[in-house]
Amino acid sequence: MMTTDMETVASTLAAPAPSLAWKRIADALEEEIRAGQHAVGALLPPSALLAERFGVHRHTVRQAFKHLAEKGLVSVERGRGTEVLAQRFPYRIGRRVSLRTNFSAAGIAVTGKIISTIRESANPMVAEALEIAPDSEVHVVRTLSLAGQVPVSTSLHYLDIARFPDFPERLAMNDASISAAFASAGIQDYLRLSTRLSARIASNEESALLALPLGSPVLQSIGLDALPDHRPIQFVVSVFAGPRMEMIIEPLAEPSAS
């Protein structure tokens, strides 16, 4: 009798607590996703199969799915299943904002492309932000940024032509790096004065550039960059692929520009 009681106690202690079973399953599935065992766009096995694999009730597996969805690793859709999403990239917004620096810190290679460059008269919002006369000519440069060959953002950069007459050429000579183009023009440091974030649906052009299905959500950032003395140098409207990004607000952070 004593032996049986001891065996029961030992068995109970060895078994995972029911309240933690979903976490054990979520951790295992996350490890498999990050190891590439479940490709982006693929469906995870149904909850019934995973319940059998882990020896739990299907409700416990659904809790694990919910946790993975909250972390941005999967999307759970009724009637379709649990789809593996593309990796979310961290993007820090502080006193200095640089996409390349942000991603490089996470060990992610970033490349940039110049999509188009035009000259136009500044609209009232751009003129006010850049502190230039209404209808002054500005460069409008559209760029595309890719992280590990995955498109993550497209931006419209507005710059005063009188101040930066050859900025598009400088940008082209510096692999579409805004910070490097500014450095070549003698600006080694600049600050982010303000950033306004909002969510909306991508336009057709944005969907095509970011390789998103039509109707996908995007994060829009409207930013103003300036010299350390707060003289504005760039007004920029960036659109980020919503499902691929994680925005981290760090108002006091000062990563070096690159």
N, C-alpha and C positions, 0 to 999 in steps of 0.2 A: 504493500500500500504506500509506504513511504517513498519507494523508488518511483512508483507511478506519479505521485504528486510532484516529485522533483523533476521528472521528465516533462511534465505538463508546464511547470514554471519555466524550465529552460527553453522549451519550445515557444512559449509566449514571449519571452525576452528576445529570442532570436528573430521572431517575425517582425516585419516593419509595422509601425503603428498605422492603423487605418487612415488617420488624419494626415499622414505624411506620404501615403502611397502615391497620391497624384503628383507630388513633388518629385518622387523617385522616377516616375514615368516621364514627367516633363523634362527632367535633367537628362535622362537617357535619350529621349527623342531630340533634344537640343544638341547634344553631342553628336548624334548621327547626322543632323542637318548641317552642322558646321563642318563635319568631316566630309560632306559631299555625298553621303549615302542616299539622301533624298534630294533630287535635283530641284532647282527653282522651277515652279510651275507644276511640279508633280503633286499628286495627292498622297497624303499619309494613309497607311492602312486603315480600314474602317475600325471604329471603336470596338466592335465585337471581336475582331481578330486580335487587337491589342489587349483587350481584356483577357482573352485566353492566354496570350503570350506572358502577361505579367501576373496572371492569377488574381485579377480583381474584377469588380463589377464595372459595367460599361459607364456608369455615372462617374466613376473615379477617373476613367480615361477622358471623359468630357471635361472634367475639371482641369486635367493636364492640358488639353487642347485650348481651353480658355486662357490658361496662364501663358502658353506660347503665343497666343494671339495678342495678349496684352504687351508682350515683349516685341511684337512686330515680326515674329518669325513665320507665322502662318495666318491664313485667312479662313475663317470657318463660315461656310455658307450652307444653309439648310437645303437639302436635296442634292447638293453637289459634293460635299465632302470638305476635307481640311487641306488647303493648298499651301505649299511651301512658297514663301515670298522671298524676293531678293533681299540681300543683306542691307540693313539700315546703316547709313553712314553718319557718324557724329559731325555736327557742324556747330562750332562754338562762336558765339557773338559776344564780343567784348569791346574794349576801347580800340583795339586794332583787329580788323577782320581780313583774313586771307584764306581763301579756300585751299590753296596749295599747302599752306602751313598747317591748317586744320587737319587735312587728310594725311600729310606726311608724318605728323605726330602719331597717327594711328597706323603707320606703316603702309599706307595706301598711295600708290603712284597716281598722280593727276596729270592729265594732258589737256590742253586747250586748243580751240579752233576759232578762227575768225570767220563768222558766217557772212557778214556784210558790213559795209561802212558807207554812210551817207552824210551829207551836209544838209542842215535844215535850220529854219528859224526857231529859236527856243520858244516853247510855249510858256505861258505865265508861271506855271509851277516850277519848271526848270530854271527860268530866268531868275525867279525869286530865290531859289535854293542856291544857285551859283553866284548870286549877287551881281548879275550882269543886266544890261539894258534890255528891255523887252524886244523881242524879234532879233536879238543878236544871233549870229550864226554859231551853231554848235556842231561838233562831231557827234554822230550817233553810231556807235559800234555795237553790233550784236555778236556775242561770243557764245560758245558752247563748251562746257567743262565736262570731262569724263574721269571717273575714278575707276581704275582697273578696267578701262575700256567700256564701262557702263555710264551712259549719259546721266548726269545728276542735276545739272542746272544750265539754264540759258539766261543771258543777261543783256540788257541794253545799257550801255555806258554813255553818258552825256558829258561832253567836255567843251569848254570855251575855246573856239578856234583861234581867237586872238591870243590866247595864252599858250595853247598847245597846237600850233599850226600843223605839225607833222606827227601827231600822236598815233594815227593808224599805222604809219610806217614804222615807228618805234615799237609798236605792239607786235607787228609782223616779224620784226628782227629779234624779238625776245620771246618767241614761242607762245604768243598770246597771253603772257603773264602781265597783268596790269601793274603789279608792284615793280617788276623789272623794267617795264616801259617808263614808269615814273622815275625810277632810279637813273635811267639813261638820260632823263631830262633834268637831272640834278635834284630830284626830290627823293631823299633817302628814307624819310619817315613821314607818315601821315596817320590821322586818327579817324575813327568812325564817330561822327557827331551824333547821328541818330539812325535808328533802324525801326521801321514800321512793318510788322508782320500781319499777314491776313491769308485766308484760305479762299480758293475759288476753283472753278473748273478750267482746265487747260483749253487754250484756243486750238484750232486745228494745226496751226504752225508749231505751236509748243508741243503738242502731242507727237507730231512727226519728229521733231528734233530730239525729244526726250524718250522716244520709243515707248510711248504710253498709249493704251487704248483710248479712243475718243470718249470724252466724258469723264476722264480721270481727274481726281483732285490734285491740285498743286499748292505749294506754299509760295506766296509772293512776298518778297522783301524789298522795301523801298529805303535806300540808304543814302546818306550824304557823308562824303569823306572830305577831310580838310587837313591843312597843315597844322602843326602843333600850336600855332597862334590862332587857330580856328578860321583861317581864310579857306573857303570851300574850293575844292579842285575837281570833284567828280560827283555827279548825281547818277545813281545806278538803280535800275529796277531789275531784280533777279527773280527767276521763277525756278523753284526746286521741285523735282519729282517727289511728290508727297509720300508715296509708299516706300521710298528708298532713303528718307532722311530722318534724322533725329536732331532737332534744334536744341542747343544747350546755351542758355543765357548766362553769361559770366560778365557782369558789368564792370568789374575791376580787373579782369584778365587783360594781359598785354602780350600776346604772342608776337614774336618778331615777324615782320612782313617778309614775304618771299614771292 
